[in-house]
Every structure is written in structure tokens, then in C-alpha cells.
Amino acid sequence: MPIVVPVTLVVPVTRLAGVAGTGVDGRSGLRDGSRRRSRPGRPGRQGCRWPVAGGIAAGVAADALLGDPRRGHPVALFGRAAQALQERAYADSRMRGLVYAGACVIPVLGSAAVADQLCRGRPWARLALTAAAAWAVTGAASLAAEADRIRSALAAGDLPGARAALPSLCGRDPAGLGEPELARAVIESVAENTSDGAVAPVLWGALAGLPGLAGYRAVNTLDSMVGYSSGRYARFGWAAARLDDVVNWAPARLTGVLAVVCAPVAGGSPVAAWRALRAYGGRHPSPNAGRCEAAFAGVLGVRLGGSNVYDGTTERRPWLGDGRAPGPADIGRAVRLSRAVTVAATGIAALASMITEDCGCPSPRKSPRSWKGGSPQAESGRAAGSAGEVGG
């Protein structure tokens, strides 16, 4: 016949053992030395929200100080691989273009996700990898350098030199362009590429970490290669262009708003910039570029838009802004505005990543006081009482 020990005697014995200093834990029956105690100061998720934020800030700073990597640039390597695949996959078909875009972007996203997973729980490795990726995918420094090179040529009256340098910023035909048209082309490129090359990468990095940085740059690079609405890529590049429109929707609008806020840096009026953004931002054929260009036009007090020639095809763009024709000095102001917007966007991205980041570090253990019921003894008493009911 089994021996039945009254439940009411079990709990007092364990409590008395603890009081008497025998080292028996009233909750588990283990000695105190074998039970892992909670360390209230131990960092967990709340203390490990800085790697992505720090990496984004460090990457943008590296781009500003060092410019693009000279050799083995990851974006250039991706471009060469995408070009090689295009030569084999091209067909005048939207479906073929969709498959091509997926074949280019998905491996990049997958590789970045694997690298991100390997860094979980390793905050310093995560910081270093994020910084390297942010440095590689942002292009604010090269954008400013190329724009300033054309500004210097225009200021010196060197129109042939300015025309020769324009293809480094945009794809329009520079032949026959005068000083106002060249200045307009540069400012439009600076405005749009402030979003594409600075604001969008850091914003996607804040939202999705390393996959966001790498995936965005893959999409944007692919759009710059095949995302044209005429000629060879009208159908094949359709998927890449639409995907780029989607991922740039929010960054372009943030760029426009930040340009308004930062207008005094370039000697502009936030009120005039806001009016231009509201009045002209939606007139551009692109759902995103118009927001950036209209805001810059309002800040600088110039008028952008007009006729552009791409591969022998002339495109008429609506006028953006109601100011004067731009000149070389306005290029310098546009560069200052671009830098200010980049700094503001980086700060916003770092703050956003501090809120959304989950670096995979272990959560802090709960203190014994946080057990429901107020104490481990009360929890033990309930457990013993439940066991007695089941045994009965």
C-alpha cells in the first residue's frame, strides 16, 4: 500500500528548510548554489538596439570621408553579374523581364539574410557588417563630387568639359546643351539621386537591416540598367522599373519633406519649397522623382523640367517650379541641400532602427519577484496544492 504524505506538511517543511539555512530552494527543492540567479544589470534586447543604428551612421560617415571603394565594389560586381545574365536571358517580354529581375534580386536578398542571421547575438559583428554594407550602397559622396566637377567646368566656361562629365550623373544626351540646360540636368540628378543614393538605402536599412540595404541597392541598380520606358527595355525592363517605383515611394516623399525642412541650409525658404512640392510634385512622369525635383526647385528658386534627349528620343517633361533658369551657383546650393538631407535622413534612420531592431541577444531573465503571486514560495504552494488535488 503506497505511503501518502499529506500535502499540507510538504510546503512547511521546505519553507523551514530555507529558513534554517539548509540551502534547499522552496520552489524547486534544489540547493541555492545550483539555481542560476538573475542578474538585474544583464543586457538583453533592451540594451542591444544599437548595432544597426551605429552601422548605418558609420557607413554614411565612411562614404562621406572615403567615398566609394576603389576596387571590388559590391555594386559594380552585381552590375557585371546582372549584365552577364541579361545577355543570356533577354527577350522582348515582360514575363522574361520579371524572371530576370527575380533571378538578380532574390540571391542578393538571400545572401544578406544568411549573413544577417549569422550575426544574430553578435552585436559587434552586426555593427561591422552593417557599416560595410551601408558604405557600399550609399553614394552621397560620389554624387556631390561629380556634380561639383560639372559646376567647376561651367563656372570656368568649359562647356565641352561639362558635357563630357554629364553622363556620370544621368543618361540624357549632353550634345548641344548650354549652360542652363547642363545646370538643370545636374540639379535634377542631384535631387533624384539624393533619394536613390542616400535616403532610400538608410531608410530600408533601418526597416530591414542588412537585407534592406543590399536588397534595395540591387533593385535600384537593376532599374538603372534596364528600367527604361522606350527602346530595347520597354517591355523587358518593366518589372525592374515597377519594383523600383515601389521601394522608392516612401523614400522619395521623405526626401521632399526633408528638403523643405533643410531649405535654409541652401539659402531657400521652407514655405516656398513646400508650395513647390505640393503644386508640382505630382506632375512628373515618375511617381517618385517629381517629389524630389519639385522640392529642390522650390528651395533653390529655379525652374526644372523641359525637353530631354535619351538615345535620340526626345521626351517632354512638365515644368517644376516657377523660378528662374538655374546656373552653376545653384549646383553648389543643391549639393549643400543634398548633404543636409542625407544627414537628416541618417539621423531618422538610426532612431528608427533603435526602435525596431532585434539583434538576437538573449532576453534578461525575470527576477523572482516578477513571478505571479508575489514570491516563489507562493508559487510552490500553489503547485503543491494542485498536485494534492490531482493525487486525491
Secondary structure, 3 states (H helix, E strand, C coil): CCCCCCHHHHHHHHHHHHHCCCCECCCCCCEHHHCCCCCCCCCCHHHCCCHHHHHHHHHHHHHHHHCCCCCCCHHHHHHHHHHHHHHHHCCCCHHHHHHHHHHHHHHHHHHHHHHHHHCCCCHHHHHHHHHHHHHHHCCHHHHHHHHHHHHHHHHCCCHHHHHHHHHHCCCCCCCCCCHHHHHHHHHHHHHHHHHHHHHHHHHHHHHHHHHHHHHHHHHHHHHHHHCCCCHHHCCCCHHHHHHHHHHCHHHHHHHHHHHHHCHHHHCCCHHHHHHHHHHHCCCCCCCCHHHHHHHHHHHHCECEEEEEEECCEEEEEEEECCCECCCHHHHHHHHHHHHHHHHHHHHHHHHHHHHHCCCCCCCCCCCHHHCCCCCHHHHHHHHHHHHHHHHC
